[in-house]
């Protein structure tokens, strides 16, 4: 069900986070050829021609939380020890081709393709809240538009718009398409959409702890998936220039990029920094790490039982990770391994996707 906060701009834009084709014609098949992590018959991985390309993430204990204080936020502290069991993780975010296969097989209709129901929405609002115009209560999603000049970074409405007809097949709205973009990450998918996909695929979404552990690539002290060097156009798809109105595109992209366009981390995972944010299974709670720190070593934590975001009380949200092509050091630096963001589970945006994991 679509949350009321998604339809009222002052609240909706509080939920948003921002924190583009690379040269050449390399295909996803070219980028990942010869790199499938072959396992034994009971290892849970199909042959290399299958869409389920996963890598083994070996279990271990790591320090979860921020490694630096320049860009980190309060919800990344305190740093605490976490034990993670071995699991399998998709090499890259779910692509348009993979999601198309799912839709063709199931007939699934995403959240963004459905019109919200006012009778349900008003149950989540203060009594007497007026009904929004019918033009708002239509299938739609959030699309980024770069303003022409410098704007306040507190005014999200300057660069986000609620666009009728925007969905995973039409990322910029009516008139746009994903033709020729099979190997781009699917976007405009809600947490509910991601859950439907992983169930169909026989997988699940990663926990926040699994995601961060995997992002570090086996290097506990790394700030970023590639190490401790600041982000650059060679490292990830992010915003170069002055956000949100000037992007010089030094990395070769002005929006999303094909999966695997940048080097993988130590575990062979692509796009763990930038490109698109990724859903996790956890509810977001700003003080969750305080509870984990009291456990000594938290054993495979599955997230808090309830959500709590002091910036938006009473609105449950799921945690998302990894940053996106809109991230910039001046705004969110979401491409750090410890960076946390959140969104209502019905949110769909042009910089938000997901990847899957699987138990051994």
N, C-alpha and C positions, 0 to 999 in steps of 0.2 A: 504494500500500500504506500502511496506517495505522501510524504510528510507535509504538513501545512507550511513548515518553515521554508519549503522549497518554492512556495508561491508568493511569499511576501518579501519583497526585495530587501528591506532593511535587515531582516534576519537571515535571509538566504545568503547574502553576500558575506556575512560573518562566517559562514560554513565553508567558504571557498578558500583555496590556497593556491598560489601560483609560486610560487616560492618566496631551413630546418630541413631536396634530397641530396645525400652525400655523393660526391663525385663517383662516377662509374655506374655500371649496370649489373653489379654482382647480385645474384639471387640468394634467397634464403638457403636453397639447396647447396649453392656454392659455398656460402659462409660456414655452414655447419657440416659439410661433407667430411667424413672420416673422423668426426669428433663425438660420435654417439658413445655413451658410456655403456659398453656391452656388459651385461650381467648374466648370471646363471639362469636357468629356466624359472627358478622361483624368485628371481630378483625383481620382478614387477615391471620390467622394461620390454616392450615389444621390439621387433626388428627395426633396423635403422631407417627403413622406408616409411615407417608408421609416423603419424603425427605426434605420438607420445615419446618425444625425445627428452630424456631426463638424465640427471647426473646424481651420483651418490654423494650425499653430504655426510661425512663420517661424524659420529657423535663425539661429544667432549664437553668440557666446562669452559665458560668464557665470562668475561666481565661485560654485562649488558649496561649500556648507558653511554653518555658523552665522553669523548677523549680530549676535548678542548672546551674553552669557555668563550671563544670569540664569537661563534655562531650558535652555540647551543642554547636551549631553552630550559626552563625550570622543570618541565615534565620529563627531561632526559636524565634527571638525577633523583635519588642517589645512584651511583654506579653500584651494581650488585652482581653476585655470582649466580650463574644459571647453568644447570646441566641439561644438555640436549641429547636425545637418542638419535642414532643414525636414521636418515630418511632420504627419500628421493625428491628431487625438485626439477621442475621444468627448466630447461636451459634459458628460456626467454619468455617474455609475456605471451599470453595467448594471442594469436594473430587473427586477422580478419578471415583468412582461409579456414582456420580451425573453428572459429565461431560460426562461420557459414555452414560448415558441415554439421555442427550441432543443431542449428536452426532447421536445416533441410531434413534432418533425421527426426526431429521432435515437433516441428511447427511452433516452437517457442516464440513468444512475443515479449520483447523487452519492456522494462518499466517506462522508458522514454517514448515508446510507441503506443502507450495507453493514456487515455484522457483521465485526469484525476477526478474523483467524485467529491463534490462539495459536502454532501451529507456526512461523509467520513472525515473530511478535513476539519470541519468545524468542531468536531468532538475534541480536537487537540488544541483548540484556541480558546482564549478568554471569552466568556459569555458576551454576546452582543457584537462580536467581531463581524463587520459587514462582509458580505460575499464579494469576492474579487470579480472583475469583469469576465464575461464568458471568453474573451479573447485570451485570457491567461489560462483558463481551465481546458487546455487542449494538449494533445501529445506534443511534447517539447523537451528540450534539454538546454544546458548552458554552453555557450560558445564564446570563445575569446576573440575580442576585436581590439587591436592596438590603437590607442588614441593618437591623435595627431601631434600632441604636445605633452610636455611634462604635466603630471597630475599628482595629487596627493596619494600616497600609498595606503592611506586609510579609506580611500573612496573606491571600493571594488567595483562599483557600478560603472566606473569609467572604462573598464575593460571587459566586463562580463555582461552578456546579454542572454535573456531567456528567449530562445528562438524556436517558434513552432516548426515542427517538421525536422528538427535536428535529432538524429539518432545514430546508431552504430553504422548504418548504411549511408548516412548523409551527415558526415562529421561537422560540416560548416553550415548545415541546414539545407533547405530545398535548393536543388540545382547542383549540389556537390554530390560526390559518390566515392566509393572505394574501388572503383574499377582500376585495375593495374596496381593495387595496393594490397595484394594478398598477404604479403609478408610484413605489413605494418601491424602494430598492436591494435587490437580491437578497443574502442573507447565508447563513451556514452553508455557504459554498462553499470548498473547498480550493483550493490552487494548481493541483492536477491538474484540478479541475473548471473552473477559469478557463481553463486551457490548452486543454481540450477545446472550450470555448465559442469562444475566439478563433480556433481552427483552423476550426471550422464557419463562423464569420462572415467568414473570409478576412482576419483581422486578426492582431494579436499583443498581448502585454502590453508596457507601456512599461518601459524601463530605469529604474533609479533616477535617472540623470542627466536623462533626458527628463522624468521626472515632476517633479523639482524645478524644472527650467528652465520647464516649462509652468506650474507652480504660482505662480511669481513674476509671471506675466502680463506679461512684457516689462519689468519693473522690477527691476534687478539688486540694488538696495539694500533691497528690501522684506524684512521679517521674516516677514510673513504674506501670504497671497494678496491681501489688500485694502490692505496698506500697513504702517505701523509702529505703529498704534494697538493697544493691548491688546485681546484678544478681548472681545466683549460679546454680549448677546442679539440684537443686530441684525446681527451679523457672521456667525454660524455656529451650528450645532447642537452644543452642548457641554454639559458638566455645570455647572449654576449652583447653588452651595451648598457643602456640605461633603461631599466624596466619601469613601466610597461610600454613605452612609446618608441624606443629605438633599439632594434636588434640587428647587429651587423652580420649575423649568420656565419661567423668564422668557422663553425663546426660543419657547415654545409647544409644546415637545415633551419627553417624558420618555424616549423611545427614538429609533429612527430616524425620519427625516422624509421626505416625498416629495422626490424629486430636484428641484433648482431652487427650493427654498423660500427661498433666500437669494440675494443679488446675486452675479453672476458676477465673475470677476477680469478683468484687462485683456485676456485672450485670449478672453473669452466662455465660460470654463469654470466650471461649477457644482460645488459640494461638494468643492472641493480642500482644504477645511479642515473638520474635524468630520464629523458624520453617520456614515460608516463608514470604517474603514481600507481601503486598496486594495493588492492584490497588485502587485508588479513582477516583472520577469523575472529580476532579479539574485539570486544567492546573497548572503547577508549575511556580511560579514567586518568585524570591529571595527576592523581596521587598514587597510582598503582605501584610505582616503584618503591614507595615507602613501605608498602606491605610486603613486597618481595624481599626487600633488604633485611627484614626481620626474620626471614626463614633461614639465614645462613647461606645455604646453597638451594636455590629454588629448582625443583625437579620438574622439567618439562612443563612450565606454567602455561595454562590455557587461557589466560586473560581474566579480568575481573568479572564478577557476576552481574554487575550493573555498570552503566556508563555515567560519567560525570565530567562535564566541561564547564568550568566556572565562567567562561566567556559566553556561554549559552545555556543557562540552567534549564533543566527539564527536558532537553532535547537529546535523546539517546543517539550516540554516534559510534561508528566502527573506526578502528585505527587503519590508516593507510601509510605506506612506506615508499621510499625510493626517490622522491622528487620527480620533476618533469621538465619538459622543454621550456617551461615558464619560470623555472627556478633561477635565482641570481643571488650572489652573496649579499647584495644590498637589501634583499627582501626576505628570503626564507632559507637558502642554503640547504634545501631538502635532500640533496644528493649525498649528504653525510650518512654513514651507516647507522648512526644512532637517531637520526632525525625522525620525529613523530608528527603526524598530522591526523586529521579526523574528518569524518563526514557522515551525514545521516545515511542509513543503509539504502535509501531509495534514490540517492543522488546519482545523476549521470552528468558527466562533463567530458569535454573533448581532450582532457589530459589525464584521464583516469581509466586504468585497465586492471589486469590481474594476471597472476600465474598460479600454477597448481603444484601441490606436493602430494606425496604418496608414502604411506607407511611401509616399512620392510616386513 
